[in-house]
């Protein structure tokens, strides 16, 4: 009988989304978090930048 404890919710695999799907054709998306707007965008070098 296996007595290995079940993984806790915090050990669950995080949800994944492809950046191209998230950012769309413009390469940017606005994220609203606790009433504040943040912009996530991809730079020409392919890096991601999050700004308020």
PQR file of N, CA, C, O and H, with PARSE charges and radii, in Angstrom:
ATOM      1  N   UNK A   1       0.850  -1.195   0.000 -0.4000 1.5000
ATOM      2  CA  UNK A   1       0.000   0.000   0.000 -0.0000 2.0000
ATOM      3  C   UNK A   1       0.884   1.243   0.000  0.5500 1.7000
ATOM      4  O   UNK A   1       1.788   1.370   0.826 -0.5500 1.4000
ATOM      5  N   UNK A   2       0.619   2.158  -0.930 -0.4000 1.5000
ATOM      6  CA  UNK A   2       1.420   3.372  -1.064 -0.0000 2.0000
ATOM      7  C   UNK A   2       0.960   4.386  -0.025  0.5500 1.7000
ATOM      8  O   UNK A   2      -0.211   4.764   0.016 -0.5500 1.4000
ATOM      9  H   UNK A   2      -0.115   2.055  -1.601  0.4000 1.0000
ATOM     10  N   UNK A   3       1.895   4.819   0.812 -0.4000 1.5000
ATOM     11  CA  UNK A   3       1.563   5.809   1.851 -0.0000 2.0000
ATOM     12  C   UNK A   3       2.109   7.189   1.509  0.5500 1.7000
ATOM     13  O   UNK A   3       2.243   8.039   2.389 -0.5500 1.4000
ATOM     14  H   UNK A   3       2.846   4.512   0.778  0.4000 1.0000
ATOM     15  N   UNK A   4       2.426   7.419   0.225 -0.4000 1.5000
ATOM     16  CA  UNK A   4       2.908   8.721  -0.210 -0.0000 2.0000
ATOM     17  C   UNK A   4       1.766   9.718  -0.092  0.5500 1.7000
ATOM     18  O   UNK A   4       0.677   9.481  -0.615 -0.5500 1.4000
ATOM     19  H   UNK A   4       2.317   6.728  -0.490  0.4000 1.0000
ATOM     20  N   UNK A   5       2.009  10.844   0.599 -0.4000 1.5000
ATOM     21  CA  UNK A   5       0.928  11.834   0.735 -0.0000 2.0000
ATOM     22  C   UNK A   5       0.586  12.463  -0.610  0.5500 1.7000
ATOM     23  O   UNK A   5       1.444  12.607  -1.480 -0.5500 1.4000
ATOM     24  H   UNK A   5       2.894  11.037   1.024  0.4000 1.0000
ATOM     25  N   UNK A   6      -0.664  12.828  -0.761 -0.4000 1.5000
ATOM     26  CA  UNK A   6      -1.116  13.501  -1.986 -0.0000 2.0000
ATOM     27  C   UNK A   6      -0.429  14.858  -2.071  0.5500 1.7000
ATOM     28  O   UNK A   6      -0.194  15.495  -1.044 -0.5500 1.4000
ATOM     29  H   UNK A   6      -1.361  12.711  -0.054  0.4000 1.0000
ATOM     30  N   UNK A   7      -0.106  15.307  -3.275 -0.4000 1.5000
ATOM     31  CA  UNK A   7       0.540  16.623  -3.398 -0.0000 2.0000
ATOM     32  C   UNK A   7      -0.396  17.719  -2.910  0.5500 1.7000
ATOM     33  O   UNK A   7      -1.608  17.666  -3.121 -0.5500 1.4000
ATOM     34  H   UNK A   7      -0.297  14.789  -4.109  0.4000 1.0000
ATOM     35  N   UNK A   8       0.194  18.713  -2.252 -0.4000 1.5000
ATOM     36  CA  UNK A   8      -0.607  19.838  -1.773 -0.0000 2.0000
ATOM     37  C   UNK A   8      -0.956  20.736  -2.955  0.5500 1.7000
ATOM     38  O   UNK A   8      -0.269  20.696  -3.976 -0.5500 1.4000
ATOM     39  H   UNK A   8       1.178  18.756  -2.081  0.4000 1.0000
ATOM     40  N   UNK A   9      -2.016  21.548  -2.838 -0.4000 1.5000
ATOM     41  CA  UNK A   9      -2.385  22.448  -3.941 -0.0000 2.0000
ATOM     42  C   UNK A   9      -1.239  23.375  -4.336  0.5500 1.7000
ATOM     43  O   UNK A   9      -1.117  23.732  -5.508 -0.5500 1.4000
ATOM     44  H   UNK A   9      -2.574  21.580  -2.009  0.4000 1.0000
ATOM     45  N   UNK A  10      -0.394  23.773  -3.378 -0.4000 1.5000
ATOM     46  CA  UNK A  10       0.713  24.668  -3.709 -0.0000 2.0000
ATOM     47  C   UNK A  10       1.774  23.963  -4.548  0.5500 1.7000
ATOM     48  O   UNK A  10       2.587  24.621  -5.196 -0.5500 1.4000
ATOM     49  H   UNK A  10      -0.492  23.483  -2.426  0.4000 1.0000
ATOM     50  N   UNK A  11       1.773  22.626  -4.541 -0.4000 1.5000
ATOM     51  CA  UNK A  11       2.741  21.868  -5.332 -0.0000 2.0000
ATOM     52  C   UNK A  11       2.204  21.561  -6.729  0.5500 1.7000
ATOM     53  O   UNK A  11       2.888  20.929  -7.533 -0.5500 1.4000
ATOM     54  H   UNK A  11       1.113  22.091  -4.014  0.4000 1.0000
ATOM     55  N   UNK A  12       0.999  22.001  -7.015 -0.4000 1.5000
ATOM     56  CA  UNK A  12       0.389  21.744  -8.323 -0.0000 2.0000
ATOM     57  C   UNK A  12       1.168  22.474  -9.418  0.5500 1.7000
ATOM     58  O   UNK A  12       1.787  23.508  -9.169 -0.5500 1.4000
ATOM     59  H   UNK A  12       0.443  22.515  -6.362  0.4000 1.0000
ATOM     60  N   UNK A  13       1.129  21.930 -10.616 -0.4000 1.5000
ATOM     61  CA  UNK A  13       1.795  22.552 -11.757 -0.0000 2.0000
ATOM     62  C   UNK A  13       1.045  23.824 -12.124  0.5500 1.7000
ATOM     63  O   UNK A  13      -0.174  23.787 -12.292 -0.5500 1.4000
ATOM     64  H   UNK A  13       0.625  21.090 -10.819  0.4000 1.0000
ATOM     65  N   UNK A  14       1.752  24.961 -12.254 -0.4000 1.5000
ATOM     66  CA  UNK A  14       1.068  26.208 -12.612 -0.0000 2.0000
ATOM     67  C   UNK A  14       0.470  26.138 -14.011  0.5500 1.7000
ATOM     68  O   UNK A  14       0.974  25.430 -14.883 -0.5500 1.4000
ATOM     69  H   UNK A  14       2.742  24.991 -12.117  0.4000 1.0000
ATOM     70  N   UNK A  15      -0.593  26.870 -14.205 -0.4000 1.5000
ATOM     71  CA  UNK A  15      -1.233  26.969 -15.513 -0.0000 2.0000
ATOM     72  C   UNK A  15      -0.257  27.626 -16.482  0.5500 1.7000
ATOM     73  O   UNK A  15       0.441  28.566 -16.104 -0.5500 1.4000
ATOM     74  H   UNK A  15      -1.003  27.445 -13.496  0.4000 1.0000
ATOM     75  N   UNK A  16      -0.196  27.153 -17.711 -0.4000 1.5000
ATOM     76  CA  UNK A  16       0.707  27.712 -18.715 -0.0000 2.0000
ATOM     77  C   UNK A  16      -0.086  28.254 -19.888  0.5500 1.7000
ATOM     78  O   UNK A  16      -1.114  27.693 -20.268 -0.5500 1.4000
ATOM     79  H   UNK A  16      -0.764  26.389 -18.017  0.4000 1.0000
ATOM     80  N   UNK A  17       0.399  29.355 -20.463 -0.4000 1.5000
ATOM     81  CA  UNK A  17      -0.197  29.927 -21.661 -0.0000 2.0000
ATOM     82  C   UNK A  17       0.941  30.436 -22.539  0.5500 1.7000
ATOM     83  O   UNK A  17       1.887  31.042 -22.037 -0.5500 1.4000
ATOM     84  H   UNK A  17       1.234  29.810 -20.154  0.4000 1.0000
ATOM     85  N   UNK A  18       0.857  30.198 -23.823 -0.4000 1.5000
ATOM     86  CA  UNK A  18       1.889  30.642 -24.747 -0.0000 2.0000
ATOM     87  C   UNK A  18       1.874  32.169 -24.825  0.5500 1.7000
ATOM     88  O   UNK A  18       0.806  32.775 -24.915 -0.5500 1.4000
ATOM     89  H   UNK A  18       0.088  29.706 -24.231  0.4000 1.0000
ATOM     90  N   UNK A  19       3.045  32.788 -24.792 -0.4000 1.5000
ATOM     91  CA  UNK A  19       3.117  34.253 -24.792 -0.0000 2.0000
ATOM     92  C   UNK A  19       2.498  34.861 -26.045  0.5500 1.7000
ATOM     93  O   UNK A  19       1.919  35.945 -25.978 -0.5500 1.4000
ATOM     94  H   UNK A  19       3.912  32.296 -24.719  0.4000 1.0000
ATOM     95  N   UNK A  20       2.609  34.186 -27.181 -0.4000 1.5000
ATOM     96  CA  UNK A  20       2.013  34.715 -28.415 -0.0000 2.0000
ATOM     97  C   UNK A  20       0.494  34.760 -28.305  0.5500 1.7000
ATOM     98  O   UNK A  20      -0.147  35.685 -28.805 -0.5500 1.4000
ATOM     99  H   UNK A  20       3.079  33.305 -27.236  0.4000 1.0000
ATOM    100  N   UNK A  21      -0.073  33.754 -27.646 -0.4000 1.5000
ATOM    101  CA  UNK A  21      -1.524  33.733 -27.450 -0.0000 2.0000
ATOM    102  C   UNK A  21      -1.925  34.817 -26.453  0.5500 1.7000
ATOM    103  O   UNK A  21      -2.944  35.484 -26.634 -0.5500 1.4000
ATOM    104  H   UNK A  21       0.448  33.003 -27.240  0.4000 1.0000
ATOM    105  N   UNK A  22      -1.124  34.991 -25.403 -0.4000 1.5000
ATOM    106  CA  UNK A  22      -1.425  35.984 -24.367 -0.0000 2.0000
ATOM    107  C   UNK A  22      -1.288  37.409 -24.898  0.5500 1.7000
ATOM    108  O   UNK A  22      -2.156  38.247 -24.655 -0.5500 1.4000
ATOM    109  H   UNK A  22      -0.297  34.450 -25.256  0.4000 1.0000
ATOM    110  N   UNK A  23      -0.211  37.687 -25.617 -0.4000 1.5000
ATOM    111  CA  UNK A  23       0.086  39.047 -26.064 -0.0000 2.0000
ATOM    112  C   UNK A  23      -0.629  39.447 -27.340  0.5500 1.7000
ATOM    113  O   UNK A  23      -0.790  40.636 -27.615 -0.5500 1.4000
ATOM    114  H   UNK A  23       0.494  37.006 -25.815  0.4000 1.0000
ATOM    115  N   UNK A  24      -1.063  38.460 -28.126 -0.4000 1.5000
ATOM    116  CA  UNK A  24      -1.771  38.754 -29.361 -0.0000 2.0000
ATOM    117  C   UNK A  24      -0.854  39.323 -30.428  0.5500 1.7000
ATOM    118  O   UNK A  24       0.360  39.397 -30.241 -0.5500 1.4000
ATOM    119  H   UNK A  24      -0.932  37.494 -27.902  0.4000 1.0000
ATOM    120  N   UNK A  25      -1.441  39.726 -31.547 -0.4000 1.5000
ATOM    121  CA  UNK A  25      -0.643  40.195 -32.689 -0.0000 2.0000
ATOM    122  C   UNK A  25       0.114  41.496 -32.417  0.5500 1.7000
ATOM    123  O   UNK A  25       1.118  41.773 -33.073 -0.5500 1.4000
ATOM    124  H   UNK A  25      -2.427  39.667 -31.699  0.4000 1.0000
ATOM    125  N   UNK A  26      -0.358  42.296 -31.458 -0.4000 1.5000
ATOM    126  CA  UNK A  26       0.316  43.564 -31.141 -0.0000 2.0000
ATOM    127  C   UNK A  26       1.500  43.375 -30.202  0.5500 1.7000
ATOM    128  O   UNK A  26       2.300  44.294 -30.025 -0.5500 1.4000
ATOM    129  H   UNK A  26      -1.174  42.071 -30.925  0.4000 1.0000
ATOM    130  N   UNK A  27       1.622  42.200 -29.601 -0.4000 1.5000
ATOM    131  CA  UNK A  27       2.731  41.948 -28.685 -0.0000 2.0000
ATOM    132  C   UNK A  27       2.576  42.641 -27.346  0.5500 1.7000
ATOM    133  O   UNK A  27       3.560  42.903 -26.654 -0.5500 1.4000
ATOM    134  H   UNK A  27       0.973  41.453 -29.745  0.4000 1.0000
ATOM    135  N   UNK A  28       1.323  42.940 -26.982 -0.4000 1.5000
ATOM    136  CA  UNK A  28       1.087  43.583 -25.680 -0.0000 2.0000
ATOM    137  C   UNK A  28      -0.314  43.267 -25.184  0.5500 1.7000
ATOM    138  O   UNK A  28      -1.225  42.998 -25.967 -0.5500 1.4000
ATOM    139  H   UNK A  28       0.524  42.727 -27.544  0.4000 1.0000
ATOM    140  N   UNK A  29      -0.463  43.304 -23.869 -0.4000 1.5000
ATOM    141  CA  UNK A  29      -1.757  43.062 -23.245 -0.0000 2.0000
ATOM    142  C   UNK A  29      -1.832  43.907 -21.974  0.5500 1.7000
ATOM    143  O   UNK A  29      -0.821  44.128 -21.308 -0.5500 1.4000
ATOM    144  H   UNK A  29       0.277  43.522 -23.233  0.4000 1.0000
ATOM    145  N   UNK A  30      -3.022  44.372 -21.647 -0.4000 1.5000
ATOM    146  CA  UNK A  30      -3.248  45.103 -20.401 -0.0000 2.0000
ATOM    147  C   UNK A  30      -3.830  44.117 -19.398  0.5500 1.7000
ATOM    148  O   UNK A  30      -4.802  43.417 -19.681 -0.5500 1.4000
ATOM    149  H   UNK A  30      -3.844  44.192 -22.189  0.4000 1.0000
ATOM    150  N   UNK A  31      -3.218  44.076 -18.225 -0.4000 1.5000
ATOM    151  CA  UNK A  31      -3.662  43.200 -17.142 -0.0000 2.0000
ATOM    152  C   UNK A  31      -4.206  44.086 -16.027  0.5500 1.7000
ATOM    153  O   UNK A  31      -3.522  45.008 -15.584 -0.5500 1.4000
ATOM    154  H   UNK A  31      -2.428  44.645 -17.994  0.4000 1.0000
ATOM    155  N   UNK A  32      -5.418  43.822 -15.572 -0.4000 1.5000
ATOM    156  CA  UNK A  32      -5.995  44.566 -14.461 -0.0000 2.0000
ATOM    157  C   UNK A  32      -5.830  43.719 -13.207  0.5500 1.7000
ATOM    158  O   UNK A  32      -6.319  42.591 -13.137 -0.5500 1.4000
ATOM    159  H   UNK A  32      -5.975  43.073 -15.932  0.4000 1.0000
ATOM    160  N   UNK A  33      -5.135  44.276 -12.217 -0.4000 1.5000
ATOM    161  CA  UNK A  33      -4.866  43.577 -10.960 -0.0000 2.0000
ATOM    162  C   UNK A  33      -5.237  44.500  -9.810  0.5500 1.7000
ATOM    163  O   UNK A  33      -4.632  45.556  -9.629 -0.5500 1.4000
ATOM    164  H   UNK A  33      -4.737  45.191 -12.274  0.4000 1.0000
ATOM    165  N   UNK A  34      -6.233  44.093  -9.038 -0.4000 1.5000
ATOM    166  CA  UNK A  34      -6.715  44.871  -7.885 -0.0000 2.0000
ATOM    167  C   UNK A  34      -7.008  46.316  -8.276  0.5500 1.7000
ATOM    168  O   UNK A  34      -6.660  47.251  -7.555 -0.5500 1.4000
ATOM    169  H   UNK A  34      -6.724  43.235  -9.185  0.4000 1.0000
ATOM    170  N   UNK A  35      -7.655  46.484  -9.432 -0.4000 1.5000
ATOM    171  CA  UNK A  35      -8.075  47.807  -9.878 -0.0000 2.0000
ATOM    172  C   UNK A  35      -6.994  48.616 -10.580  0.5500 1.7000
ATOM    173  O   UNK A  35      -7.275  49.706 -11.078 -0.5500 1.4000
ATOM    174  H   UNK A  35      -7.938  45.724 -10.018  0.4000 1.0000
ATOM    175  N   UNK A  36      -5.780  48.116 -10.631 -0.4000 1.5000
ATOM    176  CA  UNK A  36      -4.676  48.812 -11.284 -0.0000 2.0000
ATOM    177  C   UNK A  36      -4.399  48.175 -12.647  0.5500 1.7000
ATOM    178  O   UNK A  36      -4.508  46.959 -12.805 -0.5500 1.4000
ATOM    179  H   UNK A  36      -5.552  47.230 -10.227  0.4000 1.0000
ATOM    180  N   UNK A  37      -4.042  49.000 -13.621 -0.4000 1.5000
ATOM    181  CA  UNK A  37      -3.734  48.490 -14.959 -0.0000 2.0000
ATOM    182  C   UNK A  37      -2.225  48.358 -15.140  0.5500 1.7000
ATOM    183  O   UNK A  37      -1.461  49.261 -14.799 -0.5500 1.4000
ATOM    184  H   UNK A  37      -3.954  49.988 -13.492  0.4000 1.0000
ATOM    185  N   UNK A  38      -1.817  47.224 -15.678 -0.4000 1.5000
ATOM    186  CA  UNK A  38      -0.421  46.946 -15.986 -0.0000 2.0000
ATOM    187  C   UNK A  38      -0.340  46.549 -17.446  0.5500 1.7000
ATOM    188  O   UNK A  38      -1.254  45.909 -17.966 -0.5500 1.4000
ATOM    189  H   UNK A  38      -2.437  46.490 -15.955  0.4000 1.0000
ATOM    190  N   UNK A  39       0.741  46.920 -18.112 -0.4000 1.5000
ATOM    191  CA  UNK A  39       0.938  46.534 -19.501 -0.0000 2.0000
ATOM    192  C   UNK A  39       2.080  45.530 -19.569  0.5500 1.7000
ATOM    193  O   UNK A  39       3.181  45.791 -19.083 -0.5500 1.4000
ATOM    194  H   UNK A  39       1.483  47.440 -17.689  0.4000 1.0000
ATOM    195  N   UNK A  40       1.809  44.386 -20.172 -0.4000 1.5000
ATOM    196  CA  UNK A  40       2.823  43.374 -20.430 -0.0000 2.0000
ATOM    197  C   UNK A  40       3.099  43.421 -21.914  0.5500 1.7000
ATOM    198  O   UNK A  40       2.183  43.273 -22.723 -0.5500 1.4000
ATOM    199  H   UNK A  40       0.915  44.174 -20.567  0.4000 1.0000
ATOM    200  N   UNK A  41       4.365  43.628 -22.285 -0.4000 1.5000
ATOM    201  CA  UNK A  41       4.699  43.719 -23.702 -0.0000 2.0000
ATOM    202  C   UNK A  41       6.007  42.983 -23.973  0.5500 1.7000
ATOM    203  O   UNK A  41       6.825  42.758 -23.082 -0.5500 1.4000
ATOM    204  H   UNK A  41       5.109  43.749 -21.628  0.4000 1.0000
ATOM    205  N   UNK A  42       6.164  42.624 -25.227 -0.4000 1.5000
ATOM    206  CA  UNK A  42       7.386  41.976 -25.671 -0.0000 2.0000
ATOM    207  C   UNK A  42       8.259  43.013 -26.359  0.5500 1.7000
ATOM    208  O   UNK A  42       7.778  43.781 -27.191 -0.5500 1.4000
ATOM    209  H   UNK A  42       5.500  42.807 -25.951  0.4000 1.0000
ATOM    210  N   UNK A  43       9.542  43.036 -26.012 -0.4000 1.5000
ATOM    211  CA  UNK A  43      10.480  43.972 -26.633 -0.0000 2.0000
ATOM    212  C   UNK A  43      10.928  43.419 -27.982  0.5500 1.7000
ATOM    213  O   UNK A  43      10.644  42.270 -28.319 -0.5500 1.4000
ATOM    214  H   UNK A  43       9.933  42.412 -25.336  0.4000 1.0000
ATOM    215  N   UNK A  44      11.625  44.246 -28.745 -0.4000 1.5000
ATOM    216  CA  UNK A  44      12.170  43.807 -30.032 -0.0000 2.0000
ATOM    217  C   UNK A  44      13.189  42.687 -29.835  0.5500 1.7000
ATOM    218  O   UNK A  44      13.401  41.873 -30.734 -0.5500 1.4000
ATOM    219  H   UNK A  44      11.856  45.180 -28.471  0.4000 1.0000
ATOM    220  N   UNK A  45      13.819  42.645 -28.660 -0.4000 1.5000
ATOM    221  CA  UNK A  45      14.801  41.607 -28.358 -0.0000 2.0000
ATOM    222  C   UNK A  45      14.133  40.316 -27.874  0.5500 1.7000
ATOM    223  O   UNK A  45      14.810  39.319 -27.626 -0.5500 1.4000
ATOM    224  H   UNK A  45      13.646  43.306 -27.930  0.4000 1.0000
ATOM    225  N   UNK A  46      12.791  40.340 -27.742 -0.4000 1.5000
ATOM    226  CA  UNK A  46      12.065  39.135 -27.336 -0.0000 2.0000
ATOM    227  C   UNK A  46      11.881  38.984 -25.841  0.5500 1.7000
ATOM    228  O   UNK A  46      11.400  37.947 -25.386 -0.5500 1.4000
ATOM    229  H   UNK A  46      12.241  41.151 -27.944  0.4000 1.0000
ATOM    230  N   UNK A  47      12.251  39.989 -25.065 -0.4000 1.5000
ATOM    231  CA  UNK A  47      12.072  39.941 -23.615 -0.0000 2.0000
ATOM    232  C   UNK A  47      10.690  40.469 -23.258  0.5500 1.7000
ATOM    233  O   UNK A  47      10.068  41.193 -24.035 -0.5500 1.4000
ATOM    234  H   UNK A  47      12.642  40.832 -25.435  0.4000 1.0000
ATOM    235  N   UNK A  48      10.216  40.095 -22.067 -0.4000 1.5000
ATOM    236  CA  UNK A  48       8.916  40.576 -21.591 -0.0000 2.0000
ATOM    237  C   UNK A  48       9.119  41.667 -20.558  0.5500 1.7000
ATOM    238  O   UNK A  48       9.968  41.543 -19.675 -0.5500 1.4000
ATOM    239  H   UNK A  48      10.721  39.507 -21.436  0.4000 1.0000
ATOM    240  N   UNK A  49       8.338  42.738 -20.666 -0.4000 1.5000
ATOM    241  CA  UNK A  49       8.402  43.874 -19.758 -0.0000 2.0000
ATOM    242  C   UNK A  49       7.008  44.114 -19.196  0.5500 1.7000
ATOM    243  O   UNK A  49       6.038  44.196 -19.949 -0.5500 1.4000
ATOM    244  H   UNK A  49       7.648  42.839 -21.383  0.4000 1.0000
ATOM    245  N   UNK A  50       6.904  44.226 -17.868 -0.4000 1.5000
ATOM    246  CA  UNK A  50       5.638  44.535 -17.205 -0.0000 2.0000
ATOM    247  C   UNK A  50       5.769  45.920 -16.598  0.5500 1.7000
ATOM    248  O   UNK A  50       6.650  46.158 -15.771 -0.5500 1.4000
ATOM    249  H   UNK A  50       7.693  44.160 -17.256  0.4000 1.0000
ATOM    250  N   UNK A  51       4.889  46.846 -17.009 -0.4000 1.5000
ATOM    251  CA  UNK A  51       4.925  48.210 -16.481 -0.0000 2.0000
ATOM    252  C   UNK A  51       3.545  48.609 -15.963  0.5500 1.7000
ATOM    253  O   UNK A  51       2.517  48.099 -16.410 -0.5500 1.4000
ATOM    254  H   UNK A  51       4.174  46.653 -17.681  0.4000 1.0000
ATOM    255  N   UNK A  52       3.555  49.516 -15.028 -0.4000 1.5000
ATOM    256  CA  UNK A  52       2.301  50.007 -14.437 -0.0000 2.0000
ATOM    257  C   UNK A  52       1.872  51.242 -15.194  0.5500 1.7000
ATOM    258  O   UNK A  52       0.840  51.833 -14.876 -0.5500 1.4000
ATOM    259  H   UNK A  52       4.390  49.930 -14.665  0.4000 1.0000
TER
END
